[in-house]
Amino acid sequence: MNIRTILLAGGVALLIAAPLALSDGLVNAAISMLIAALFACAYNLLCGHAGMLSFGHSAYFGVGAFATIHAMNALGGAGLLPTPWMPLAGAAGGLLAGLAAGWFSTQRTGAYFAMITLAIAELLHAIAPQLKGVFGGEAGISSMRMPAWGLTFGSTVEVYYLTLAWVLASLTLLYLLTRTPLGRLALGLRENSHRLRFLGYDVHRISVLVFALSGMFSGIAGGLQVLSNESANYVMFDTSLSAAVVLNTYIGGVHAFLGPALGAALVTFFGYAVSDLTQSWLLYQGALFVLVIMFMPTGLAGLLELAGRFMKQYGGRAVVPGAGLYLLAGLSYAAAVVFLTELLQRLFSQDYRNLARATDAWPWPAVELFGGAWRPTDVLTWLVPAALTALGWGCWRAASAAIGRLRETAAEAPGPQSGTLAERRLT
């Protein structure tokens, strides 16, 4: 049993045991993280695996959500489609919508494909409030989870385990799909679609199938969202949701199967934990995306894979000092950015201007931040982020030097590939 299997089994066990140690609020956050993880992996089937960048994937998430809530109201969670099977309605809705939209979208590639997907999502977002019989207008549509199989589905824990079961089953099917001939052909779409066409494959048909399957799993995620919230609104078609799944996928890493799930879970938890503490949390999320694209194009999953490769090659004890210095550098840079952002956000806010007019400290009263009072005219206020930046720069240089020494030592050490060409031939 390799290390990846052990980590995967440990992660599943942790997810199963999580509700036993979490409050209801954190269990709700965990449900949102699971749904976001499934949506990101469904999107990555199209974007990362097949190389088709969609800017409107909220359309299939939303269609799946409305298909599920209509099924809940029509069937009452009984008969052939009890409450635990309701996401199947979302899967059907996402699949049909994906087939229809995919046939049009995949007629073009590249930027044209991306613009068509964006236009479809915008179209649904625009007409949904007008079609009140289907989408419920601005108020949306609400429903209730009905008991089934001896379960009431009235508690957050029951909804969590239902969501977890669907997410694990869907991720397993997605993974198996990538191992099928269709999954291999999807990789061919990403690498060289012209060669596939030259070999006699119907590239358009393959693209439509991949698009539809991605829409189907996105519809399952939308159905799980409805089961959790017991309501659906046309806001689900908003482009912000499409942008969020793109951010989550690339932050996690598009070239690793569970990379998008990792990115979606972390970003969702970040929003849950930080949104009540600061008004600038979306700025931090956007900055993280820019940094990942610029310096870690393989995402967080690629960073973890790189760390594992270094530890295997040089040994954990040798790598830990450099990794610790890199971590300290990152924390120092982050602290400097957070301090400056929060300080400037308060300085330019309307509340601060009102406070300045109402006190004798005009025009620069002190700002209450991180348990202290920081006056903008004091040199110490600006020395703090400068010192943190300098500390980060110093730690980064020291970490780079430590890793460089490791590589030099490994290159000079005798081994099967070291020494002269004659020595290697003798061995």
C-alpha positions as CSV (number, residue, x, y, z in Angstrom):
1,M,0.0,0.0,0.0
2,N,1.6,3.3,-1.1
3,I,1.6,6.6,0.7
4,R,-1.2,8.1,-1.5
5,T,-3.6,5.2,-0.7
6,I,-2.9,5.6,3.0
7,L,-3.4,9.4,2.8
8,L,-6.7,8.9,0.8
9,A,-8.0,6.3,3.3
10,G,-7.0,8.6,6.2
11,G,-8.8,11.6,4.6
12,V,-12.0,9.6,4.1
13,A,-11.9,8.4,7.7
14,L,-11.4,11.9,8.8
15,L,-14.4,13.1,6.8
16,I,-16.6,10.3,8.3
17,A,-15.6,11.2,11.8
18,A,-15.7,15.0,11.3
19,P,-19.3,15.6,12.5
20,L,-18.5,14.0,15.9
21,A,-16.1,16.8,16.7
22,L,-17.6,19.8,14.9
23,S,-20.4,22.2,15.9
24,D,-23.5,22.6,13.7
25,G,-22.1,25.7,12.1
26,L,-18.8,24.0,11.1
27,V,-20.8,20.9,9.8
28,N,-22.7,23.3,7.6
29,A,-19.4,24.8,6.4
30,A,-18.1,21.2,5.8
31,I,-21.2,20.5,3.6
32,S,-20.4,23.6,1.5
33,M,-16.8,22.5,1.2
34,L,-17.8,19.0,0.0
35,I,-20.2,20.5,-2.6
36,A,-17.6,23.0,-3.8
37,A,-15.1,20.2,-4.1
38,L,-17.4,18.1,-6.3
39,F,-18.3,21.1,-8.5
40,A,-14.6,21.9,-8.9
41,C,-13.7,18.3,-9.9
42,A,-16.7,18.2,-12.3
43,Y,-15.4,21.4,-13.9
44,N,-11.9,20.1,-14.0
45,L,-13.0,17.2,-16.2
46,L,-13.8,19.8,-18.8
47,C,-11.1,22.3,-18.1
48,G,-8.0,20.5,-16.8
49,H,-8.6,17.1,-18.3
50,A,-10.0,18.0,-21.8
51,G,-8.4,21.5,-22.0
52,M,-11.7,23.4,-22.6
53,L,-11.9,26.6,-20.4
54,S,-15.5,27.3,-19.6
55,F,-16.5,30.7,-18.0
56,G,-20.2,29.7,-17.5
57,H,-20.3,26.4,-15.6
58,S,-22.7,27.9,-13.1
59,A,-25.4,27.2,-15.7
60,Y,-25.3,23.4,-15.2
61,F,-24.9,23.8,-11.4
62,G,-28.1,25.9,-11.5
63,V,-30.0,23.7,-13.8
64,G,-29.3,20.7,-11.6
65,A,-30.4,22.7,-8.6
66,F,-33.7,23.7,-10.1
67,A,-34.3,20.2,-11.5
68,T,-33.8,18.8,-8.0
69,I,-36.1,21.2,-6.2
70,H,-38.9,20.6,-8.8
71,A,-38.5,16.9,-8.2
72,M,-38.7,17.4,-4.4
73,N,-41.9,19.4,-4.8
74,A,-43.4,17.0,-7.3
75,L,-42.5,13.7,-5.7
76,G,-42.3,14.6,-2.1
77,G,-39.3,12.5,-1.5
78,A,-41.2,9.3,-1.9
79,G,-41.8,6.6,-4.5
80,L,-39.1,5.8,-7.1
81,L,-37.1,8.9,-6.1
82,P,-36.9,9.2,-2.3
83,T,-34.9,12.0,-0.7
84,P,-31.5,10.3,-0.9
85,W,-31.8,9.8,-4.6
86,M,-32.9,13.4,-5.4
87,P,-29.5,14.4,-6.8
88,L,-30.3,12.1,-9.7
89,A,-32.8,14.7,-10.9
90,G,-29.9,17.2,-10.8
91,A,-27.7,14.8,-12.7
92,A,-30.4,14.4,-15.4
93,G,-30.9,18.2,-15.6
94,G,-27.2,18.9,-15.8
95,L,-26.6,16.2,-18.4
96,L,-29.4,17.4,-20.7
97,A,-28.3,21.0,-20.4
98,G,-24.7,20.0,-21.0
99,L,-25.7,18.1,-24.1
100,A,-27.6,21.1,-25.5
101,A,-25.1,23.8,-24.6
102,G,-22.1,21.6,-25.4
103,W,-23.3,21.0,-29.0
104,F,-23.2,24.7,-29.6
105,S,-20.2,25.6,-27.5
106,T,-17.8,23.0,-28.8
107,Q,-18.3,24.2,-32.4
108,R,-15.5,26.6,-31.5
109,T,-12.3,26.3,-29.4
110,G,-10.1,28.6,-27.3
111,A,-11.4,32.0,-26.5
112,Y,-14.5,31.6,-28.7
113,F,-15.5,28.6,-26.7
114,A,-15.0,30.4,-23.4
115,M,-17.1,33.3,-24.6
116,I,-20.0,31.1,-25.8
117,T,-20.1,29.3,-22.4
118,L,-20.1,32.7,-20.6
119,A,-22.9,33.9,-22.9
120,I,-25.1,30.8,-22.1
121,A,-24.7,31.4,-18.4
122,E,-25.5,35.1,-18.7
123,L,-28.5,34.3,-20.8
124,L,-29.9,31.9,-18.2
125,H,-29.1,34.5,-15.5
126,A,-31.0,37.2,-17.4
127,I,-34.2,35.2,-18.3
128,A,-34.5,33.2,-15.0
129,P,-36.3,36.0,-13.1
130,Q,-38.8,36.4,-15.9
131,L,-39.7,32.7,-16.0
132,K,-41.4,32.6,-12.6
133,G,-43.1,29.3,-13.3
134,V,-39.8,27.6,-13.7
135,F,-37.3,29.5,-11.6
136,G,-39.7,31.2,-9.1
137,G,-38.7,34.8,-10.0
138,E,-36.5,36.8,-7.6
139,A,-37.9,34.9,-4.6
140,G,-36.8,31.5,-6.0
141,I,-38.4,28.2,-5.1
142,S,-38.3,26.5,-1.7
143,S,-39.0,22.9,-0.6
144,M,-38.5,20.6,2.3
145,R,-36.5,17.4,2.8
146,M,-38.9,14.5,3.4
147,P,-38.2,11.4,5.6
148,A,-37.0,8.3,3.8
149,W,-35.4,5.0,4.7
150,G,-36.1,5.6,8.4
151,L,-34.2,8.9,8.4
152,T,-35.8,12.3,8.9
153,F,-33.0,14.3,7.2
154,G,-34.0,17.1,9.5
155,S,-30.6,17.3,11.2
156,T,-27.4,18.8,9.8
157,V,-25.5,15.6,10.5
158,E,-27.8,13.5,8.4
159,V,-27.5,16.0,5.5
160,Y,-23.7,15.9,5.9
161,Y,-23.5,12.2,5.6
162,L,-25.9,12.2,2.6
163,T,-23.7,14.8,0.9
164,L,-20.5,12.9,1.8
165,A,-21.9,9.7,0.3
166,W,-22.8,11.4,-3.0
167,V,-19.5,13.3,-3.2
168,L,-17.4,10.2,-2.6
169,A,-19.5,8.2,-5.1
170,S,-19.3,11.0,-7.7
171,L,-15.6,11.5,-7.3
172,T,-15.0,7.7,-7.7
173,L,-17.0,7.7,-10.9
174,L,-15.2,10.8,-12.2
175,Y,-11.8,9.1,-11.5
176,L,-12.9,5.9,-13.2
177,L,-14.1,8.0,-16.1
178,T,-10.7,9.4,-16.6
179,R,-9.4,5.8,-17.0
180,T,-11.8,4.9,-19.7
181,P,-11.1,5.2,-23.5
182,L,-13.3,8.4,-23.4
183,G,-11.1,9.8,-20.7
184,R,-8.0,9.1,-22.6
185,L,-9.5,10.7,-25.7
186,A,-10.3,13.8,-23.6
187,L,-6.6,14.0,-22.8
188,G,-6.0,13.9,-26.6
189,L,-8.4,16.9,-26.9
190,R,-6.2,18.8,-24.6
191,E,-2.9,17.9,-26.1
192,N,-3.6,17.8,-29.8
193,S,-7.1,17.7,-31.2
194,H,-5.9,17.9,-34.8
195,R,-4.1,14.6,-34.4
196,L,-7.2,13.0,-33.0
197,R,-9.1,14.3,-36.1
198,F,-6.4,13.0,-38.4
199,L,-6.7,9.5,-36.7
200,G,-10.4,9.4,-37.6
201,Y,-12.0,10.3,-34.3
202,D,-15.1,12.6,-34.3
203,V,-13.6,15.4,-32.2
204,H,-16.9,17.3,-31.9
205,R,-18.8,14.2,-30.6
206,I,-16.0,13.5,-28.0
207,S,-16.1,17.2,-26.9
208,V,-19.9,17.2,-26.5
209,L,-19.8,13.9,-24.4
210,V,-17.1,15.3,-22.1
211,F,-19.0,18.6,-21.8
212,A,-22.3,16.8,-21.0
213,L,-20.6,14.5,-18.4
214,S,-19.0,17.5,-16.7
215,G,-22.5,19.2,-16.7
216,M,-24.0,16.0,-15.2
217,F,-21.7,16.0,-12.2
218,S,-22.1,19.8,-11.8
219,G,-25.8,19.1,-11.7
220,I,-25.3,16.6,-8.9
221,A,-23.4,19.3,-7.0
222,G,-26.3,21.7,-7.6
223,G,-28.8,19.1,-6.4
224,L,-26.8,18.6,-3.2
225,Q,-26.8,22.4,-2.7
226,V,-30.6,22.3,-2.8
227,L,-30.9,19.4,-0.4
228,S,-28.7,21.4,2.0
229,N,-30.5,24.8,1.7
230,E,-34.0,23.5,0.8
231,S,-34.3,26.4,-1.7
232,A,-33.0,27.5,-5.1
233,N,-32.7,31.0,-6.6
234,Y,-31.7,32.4,-9.9
235,V,-28.5,33.7,-8.3
236,M,-27.1,30.2,-8.9
237,F,-26.7,31.3,-12.5
238,D,-24.6,34.3,-11.6
239,T,-21.1,34.6,-13.1
240,S,-19.6,34.9,-9.7
241,L,-20.2,31.2,-9.2
242,S,-18.6,30.4,-12.5
243,A,-15.6,32.6,-11.5
244,A,-15.4,30.9,-8.1
245,V,-15.1,27.4,-9.6
246,V,-12.4,28.6,-12.0
247,L,-10.5,30.1,-9.1
248,N,-10.9,27.0,-6.9
249,T,-9.8,24.7,-9.6
250,Y,-6.6,26.6,-10.6
251,I,-5.7,27.3,-6.9
252,G,-5.9,23.6,-6.2
253,G,-4.2,22.5,-9.4
254,V,-5.8,21.4,-12.7
255,H,-3.3,18.5,-13.4
256,A,-4.0,16.5,-10.2
257,F,-7.3,14.7,-9.9
258,L,-8.0,15.8,-6.3
259,G,-6.3,19.2,-6.7
260,P,-9.5,21.1,-7.5
261,A,-11.2,19.5,-4.5
262,L,-8.4,20.6,-2.3
263,G,-8.5,24.2,-3.7
264,A,-12.3,24.4,-3.4
265,A,-12.4,23.0,0.2
266,L,-9.6,25.4,1.4
267,V,-11.1,28.5,-0.4
268,T,-14.6,27.8,0.9
269,F,-13.3,27.3,4.4
270,F,-11.3,30.5,4.0
271,G,-14.4,32.5,3.0
272,Y,-16.4,31.0,5.9
273,A,-13.7,31.7,8.5
274,V,-12.5,35.1,7.3
275,S,-15.6,36.8,5.8
276,D,-16.8,37.8,9.3
277,L,-13.4,39.2,10.3
278,T,-12.7,41.5,7.3
279,Q,-14.4,43.2,4.4
280,S,-11.3,42.5,2.2
281,W,-11.5,38.7,2.1
282,L,-12.3,38.7,-1.6
283,L,-9.2,40.8,-2.2
284,Y,-7.1,38.2,-0.4
285,Q,-8.7,35.4,-2.4
286,G,-8.0,37.2,-5.7
287,A,-4.4,37.9,-4.6
288,L,-4.0,34.2,-3.8
289,F,-5.2,33.3,-7.2
290,V,-2.8,35.7,-8.9
291,L,0.2,34.4,-6.8
292,V,-0.7,30.8,-7.7
293,I,-0.9,31.5,-11.4
294,M,2.3,33.5,-11.4
295,F,4.5,31.4,-9.1
296,M,2.8,28.0,-8.7
297,P,1.0,27.2,-12.0
298,T,0.6,23.6,-10.8
299,G,-1.5,24.8,-7.8
300,L,-1.4,23.6,-4.2
301,A,-1.4,20.0,-5.3
302,G,1.7,20.6,-7.4
303,L,3.3,22.2,-4.4
304,L,2.6,19.2,-2.2
305,E,3.9,16.9,-4.9
306,L,7.1,19.0,-5.1
307,A,7.5,18.8,-1.3
308,G,7.1,15.0,-1.4
309,R,9.6,14.6,-4.2
310,F,12.2,16.7,-2.3
311,M,11.7,14.7,0.9
312,K,12.0,11.4,-1.0
313,Q,15.1,12.6,-2.9
314,Y,17.0,14.4,0.0
315,G,15.4,13.1,3.1
316,G,12.9,14.7,5.4
317,R,15.5,15.9,8.0
318,A,17.5,17.7,5.3
319,V,14.5,19.4,3.7
320,V,12.7,20.6,6.9
321,P,15.0,23.6,7.6
322,G,14.6,25.0,4.1
323,A,10.9,24.3,4.1
324,G,10.5,26.0,7.5
325,L,12.3,29.1,6.2
326,Y,10.0,29.2,3.1
327,L,7.0,28.9,5.4
328,L,8.2,31.7,7.7
329,A,8.9,33.8,4.6
330,G,5.4,33.3,3.3
331,L,3.8,34.0,6.7
332,S,5.9,37.2,7.0
333,Y,4.9,38.4,3.6
334,A,1.2,37.6,4.3
335,A,1.3,39.4,7.6
336,A,2.7,42.5,5.9
337,V,0.1,42.4,3.2
338,V,-2.8,41.9,5.7
339,F,-1.5,44.7,8.0
340,L,-1.3,47.2,5.1
341,T,-4.6,46.1,3.5
342,E,-6.5,46.4,6.7
343,L,-4.9,49.7,7.7
344,L,-5.6,51.3,4.3
345,Q,-9.1,49.9,4.2
346,R,-9.9,51.6,7.4
347,L,-8.1,54.8,6.4
348,F,-10.1,55.2,3.3
349,S,-13.5,54.1,4.7
350,Q,-16.4,56.5,5.3
351,D,-16.4,55.5,9.0
352,Y,-12.9,56.7,9.5
353,R,-13.7,60.1,7.8
354,N,-16.7,60.5,10.1
355,L,-14.5,59.7,13.1
356,A,-11.9,62.2,12.0
357,R,-14.5,65.0,11.8
358,A,-16.0,64.1,15.1
359,T,-12.8,64.1,17.1
360,D,-10.0,66.6,17.9
361,A,-7.5,64.4,16.2
362,W,-8.4,65.7,12.7
363,P,-7.3,64.8,10.1
364,W,-5.5,61.6,11.2
365,P,-7.0,59.9,14.3
366,A,-5.5,56.6,15.5
367,V,-6.8,53.3,13.9
368,E,-7.8,50.4,16.1
369,L,-6.2,47.4,14.5
370,F,-5.1,44.0,15.9
371,G,-5.5,45.1,19.5
372,G,-3.5,48.3,19.1
373,A,-3.9,51.9,18.2
374,W,-2.0,52.9,15.0
375,R,-1.7,56.5,14.2
376,P,-1.0,57.1,10.4
377,T,1.4,59.9,11.1
378,D,3.7,57.7,13.3
379,V,6.8,56.2,11.7
380,L,6.3,52.9,13.7
381,T,3.0,52.3,11.9
382,W,4.7,52.0,8.6
383,L,7.9,50.3,10.0
384,V,5.8,47.2,11.0
385,P,4.9,46.1,7.4
386,A,8.4,47.2,6.2
387,A,10.0,45.0,8.9
388,L,7.8,42.1,8.1
389,T,8.6,42.4,4.4
390,A,12.3,42.5,5.1
391,L,12.0,39.5,7.4
392,G,10.2,37.6,4.6
393,W,12.8,38.5,2.1
394,G,15.6,37.4,4.4
395,C,14.0,34.1,5.1
396,W,13.3,33.5,1.4
397,R,16.9,34.1,0.5
398,A,18.1,31.8,3.3
399,A,15.7,29.1,2.3
400,S,16.8,29.3,-1.4
401,A,20.4,29.1,-0.3
402,A,19.7,26.0,1.9
403,I,17.9,24.2,-0.9
404,G,20.7,25.2,-3.3
405,R,23.3,23.6,-0.9
406,L,21.2,20.5,-0.8
407,R,21.2,20.2,-4.6
408,E,25.0,20.8,-4.7
409,T,25.6,18.2,-2.1
410,A,23.4,15.7,-3.8
411,A,25.2,16.4,-7.2
412,E,28.6,15.9,-5.6
413,A,27.7,12.8,-3.7
414,P,28.8,9.5,-5.3
415,G,26.1,7.4,-6.8
416,P,25.0,5.4,-9.9
417,Q,24.9,8.6,-12.0
418,S,27.9,10.4,-10.5
419,G,31.6,10.2,-11.5
420,T,33.1,10.2,-14.9
421,L,31.7,8.4,-17.9
422,A,34.3,5.7,-17.6
423,E,33.5,5.1,-13.9
424,R,29.8,4.7,-14.8
425,R,30.7,2.2,-17.5
426,L,32.8,0.2,-15.1
427,T,29.9,0.0,-12.6
